[in-house]
Amino acid sequence: MPATISVPQCLVCDTDFEIQDDWERGEITACGACGQEHEVVEKSDATVRVALAPEVEEDWGE
């Protein structure tokens, strides 16, 4: 019997994310319903957790 993966929900509108096989920890993904960006903070065979993505700071990349 295949394991059930805990599907993360948008932290703004509670819509379920469609889990992508190629997601990696630290990746940014947007909610398909409201567009809010989330960061993948944990990904294992049974769990995917997301958090609100950090806002881009003015000095990033300098």
N, C-alpha and C positions, 0 to 999 in steps of 0.2 A: 504494500500500500504506500503510495507516495506521501511524503511529508507535506504538511500544510504550512505555507509561508504566511507569516503575519504581515498583512498588507498595511503599509503606512497610509495615513490620511493627511490631507492638507491641514495645516495648523490655522488656516484662516477660514476656509469654507467647508471643511470636513469631507471633501470629496476623496474617494479612494484613488490612490496612484496606480497606474499600470506599471508593474515592476518590469524593468528591462534587465535582461541577462548580463549585459555589459556594464551595468552600473558598478562604480567603484567608490570606496570610501573617499570623501572629499569632493565628489562630483556635484555639480549644481544642476538641478532639474526644476522645471516649472510645472505648476499645477495646470492641468488641461482645462479646468473650469474657470479659475479666476486669474491665472497667470503669476501668482506669487511664487518667487523662487525659493527653493529649499535645498539644503545641503544634505547629502547622504552621510550620516554620521556612524552608521553601523550596517554591515551587510554580511550575513552568514547564510548557511543553507536554510535556516528556519526563520530568520528575522531580518527585516530591513527597517531601519529607523531613520527619520529625517528631522532636521531642525530648520528654522528659518535661516535663509542664507544671509551672511553678513552683507551690509551695505558696502558698496565700493567707496573706499576712502580716497580723498584727494591725492595723497602721496603714494598710492599703490603703484608699483612698477618704477619708482624713481630710484 
